[in-house]
Amino acid sequence: MAQVYRGGQLYGTGRPARLTPHEVRTRAFDPRRRGVDPDQVREFQARVADELTDLHQQVRTLSQENDRIKRALRDWQTLHARECRPSQEYHTNEGHW
């Protein structure tokens, strides 16, 4: 879990720290009596790291697209609000009460 200090106290953010492809590729494991094939471990690490690289790129691309769409929507709303203002006769306060 990612950790942040607030007011001198350790405060968890609620989500794990982002794993990078470099961390996956360079992670070392303690040897055990009945260990695993190091070549298979490295091959698996490379696959996972490549997939993480692709996912991080997709997140960046989608975030940029999201920002672009938000800007376009904001621009459209501004333009639409200018064109669709109600006439002043609807704003009079001549109600019965």
C-alpha positions in Angstrom: 0.0 0.0 0.0 1.3 3.5 -0.8 2.1 5.4 2.3 1.9 9.1 3.0 2.9 11.1 6.0 0.3 13.5 7.3 0.9 15.5 10.4 3.9 13.3 11.2 1.8 10.1 11.2 1.9 7.4 8.6 -1.4 7.5 6.6 -2.3 4.8 4.0 -3.8 6.1 0.8 -5.9 2.9 0.3 -4.3 1.7 -2.9 -1.0 0.0 -3.6 2.0 1.8 -4.9 2.2 1.6 -8.7 4.3 -1.2 -9.9 6.7 -0.3 -12.7 8.1 -2.5 -15.4 11.6 -1.9 -14.2 10.7 -3.2 -10.7 9.3 -6.3 -12.2 12.4 -6.9 -14.4 14.9 -6.3 -11.6 13.1 -8.0 -8.7 15.4 -10.6 -7.0 14.1 -13.4 -4.9 15.8 -15.2 -2.0 17.1 -18.7 -3.0 15.4 -21.7 -1.5 16.4 -25.3 -1.2 14.0 -26.4 -3.9 14.1 -23.2 -6.0 12.6 -22.5 -9.4 14.3 -22.2 -12.7 15.8 -18.7 -12.9 15.4 -18.5 -16.6 11.7 -19.2 -16.3 11.4 -16.5 -13.6 13.2 -14.0 -15.8 11.0 -14.9 -18.8 7.9 -14.4 -16.8 9.2 -11.1 -15.3 9.8 -9.9 -18.9 6.3 -10.8 -20.0 4.7 -9.1 -17.0 6.9 -6.0 -17.4 6.0 -5.7 -21.1 2.4 -6.0 -20.2 2.7 -3.3 -17.6 4.4 -1.0 -20.1 1.5 -1.5 -22.5 -1.0 -0.8 -19.7 0.7 2.3 -18.5 0.7 3.6 -22.1 -3.0 2.9 -22.5 -3.7 4.7 -19.2 -1.7 7.7 -20.5 -3.6 7.7 -23.8 -7.0 7.3 -22.2 -6.2 10.1 -19.7 -5.3 12.4 -22.5 -8.4 11.5 -24.5 -10.5 12.0 -21.4 -9.0 15.5 -20.9 -9.6 16.3 -24.6 -13.3 15.2 -24.3 -13.8 17.2 -21.1 -12.4 20.3 -22.8 -14.6 19.8 -25.8 -17.7 19.3 -23.7 -16.9 22.4 -21.6 -16.5 24.5 -24.8 -19.8 23.1 -26.2 -21.6 23.9 -23.0 -20.3 27.5 -23.0 -21.3 28.0 -26.6 -24.7 26.4 -26.0 -25.3 28.5 -22.9 -24.7 31.7 -24.8 -27.0 30.7 -27.7 -29.9 29.3 -25.6 -30.4 32.1 -23.0 -34.1 32.5 -22.2 -35.6 35.9 -23.0 -36.0 38.4 -20.2 -39.8 38.0 -20.0 -39.4 34.6 -18.3 -37.3 36.2 -15.5 -39.9 38.6 -14.2 -41.2 37.9 -10.7 -44.8 38.6 -11.2 -46.1 35.5 -9.5 -49.3 35.3 -7.5 -47.5 35.0 -4.2 
